Amino acid sequence: QVQLVESGGGLVQAGGSLRLSCAASGVIFSPNDMGWYRQAPGKQRELVATLHSGKITSYGDSVKGRFTISRDNGKNTVTLKMNSLKPEDTAVYYCYVQSSVSGRSWGQGTQVTVSS
């Protein structure tokens, strides 16, 4: 069983920055992917950023150049640094970890609200 705990969401003005963190605990198989999705009201959950096996990054088109994902493999934590935030970034952000052995596990989500 994997547990994921997110932190760092909140309210910020457009153009501001936030940092989200996610700590994973439990039995985590390697190799694995860790990253973030988000879901805005009335919209499907979409990829924000992911780290493949802790090395290769992928970003959603809407956040490229503004968001940066990083990971501390020793602590099984992943951080999302979000700069130049826009109102359309407002969503619940979900951390996840995925391996071929245990499948995908999700955190409970953290709200990010960007005011115009």
C-alpha positions as CSV (number, residue, x, y, z in Angstrom):
1,Q,0.0,0.0,0.0
2,V,1.3,3.4,-1.0
3,Q,0.3,6.6,0.7
4,L,0.9,10.0,-0.9
5,V,0.5,13.3,1.0
6,E,0.5,16.6,-0.8
7,S,1.2,20.0,0.6
8,G,1.7,23.6,-0.6
9,G,-1.5,24.5,-2.4
10,G,-3.3,27.8,-1.8
11,L,-4.4,31.1,-3.2
12,V,-2.0,33.2,-5.3
13,Q,-2.4,36.2,-7.6
14,A,-1.8,35.8,-11.4
15,G,1.9,35.9,-12.1
16,G,2.9,34.5,-8.7
17,S,4.5,31.3,-7.7
18,L,3.7,28.3,-5.6
19,R,5.5,25.1,-4.7
20,L,3.7,21.8,-4.3
21,S,5.3,18.9,-2.5
22,C,4.3,15.2,-2.3
23,A,5.7,12.6,0.0
24,A,5.2,9.0,-0.7
25,S,5.5,6.2,1.9
26,G,4.8,2.5,2.0
27,V,6.0,-0.1,-0.4
28,I,7.2,1.6,-3.6
29,F,8.6,-0.5,-6.3
30,S,11.2,0.6,-8.7
31,P,11.4,1.7,-11.4
32,N,8.5,4.1,-11.0
33,D,7.1,7.3,-12.3
34,M,6.0,10.1,-9.9
35,G,4.3,13.3,-10.9
36,W,1.3,15.5,-10.9
37,Y,-2.1,15.7,-12.6
38,R,-4.7,18.4,-12.1
39,Q,-8.4,18.7,-12.5
40,A,-10.4,21.9,-12.9
41,P,-14.2,22.0,-12.3
42,G,-16.0,20.5,-15.2
43,K,-12.9,19.3,-16.9
44,Q,-11.0,16.0,-17.2
45,R,-7.9,15.3,-15.2
46,E,-4.9,16.3,-17.2
47,L,-1.1,15.7,-17.0
48,V,0.9,18.5,-15.4
49,A,4.3,17.0,-15.1
50,T,5.9,13.6,-14.5
51,L,9.3,12.1,-13.8
52,H,10.0,8.8,-15.5
53,S,12.2,6.6,-13.3
54,G,13.4,9.8,-11.6
55,K,15.3,10.9,-14.7
56,I,13.1,11.9,-17.7
57,T,10.6,14.7,-17.4
58,S,7.4,15.3,-19.3
59,Y,5.2,18.3,-19.0
60,G,1.7,19.2,-20.2
61,D,1.8,21.7,-23.1
62,S,0.0,24.4,-21.0
63,V,2.7,24.4,-18.3
64,K,5.9,24.0,-20.3
65,G,8.4,26.7,-19.5
66,R,6.6,27.7,-16.3
67,F,6.5,24.6,-14.1
68,T,9.5,22.5,-13.0
69,I,9.3,19.0,-11.5
70,S,12.0,17.6,-9.3
71,R,12.4,14.6,-7.1
72,D,14.4,13.5,-4.1
73,N,14.7,9.8,-4.6
74,G,16.1,9.1,-1.2
75,K,13.0,10.6,0.4
76,N,10.5,9.5,-2.2
77,T,9.3,13.1,-2.5
78,V,8.4,15.0,-5.6
79,T,8.2,18.8,-5.9
80,L,6.4,21.0,-8.4
81,K,7.6,24.5,-8.7
82,M,5.0,26.7,-10.4
83,N,5.9,30.1,-11.8
84,S,4.0,32.7,-13.8
85,L,0.7,31.2,-12.6
86,K,-2.4,32.0,-14.6
87,P,-6.1,31.8,-13.6
88,E,-6.4,28.8,-15.9
89,D,-4.0,27.0,-13.6
90,T,-6.7,26.9,-11.0
91,A,-7.5,23.3,-10.2
92,V,-7.0,20.5,-7.7
93,Y,-3.6,19.1,-8.1
94,Y,-3.0,15.4,-7.5
95,C,0.3,13.6,-6.9
96,Y,0.7,10.1,-8.1
97,V,3.3,7.3,-8.2
98,Q,3.1,4.4,-10.7
99,S,5.0,1.2,-11.1
100,S,4.5,-1.9,-13.3
101,V,4.2,-4.0,-10.1
102,S,1.7,-2.0,-8.0
103,G,0.0,0.2,-10.6
104,R,-0.9,3.8,-9.9
105,S,-1.6,5.4,-6.5
106,W,-3.0,8.9,-6.0
107,G,-2.8,11.5,-3.3
108,Q,-5.9,13.2,-1.9
109,G,-5.3,16.4,-3.9
110,T,-4.4,20.0,-3.0
111,Q,-6.3,23.1,-4.2
112,V,-4.5,25.7,-6.2
113,T,-6.4,28.9,-6.9
114,V,-5.0,31.7,-9.0
115,S,-6.8,35.0,-8.9
116,S,-6.8,37.5,-11.8
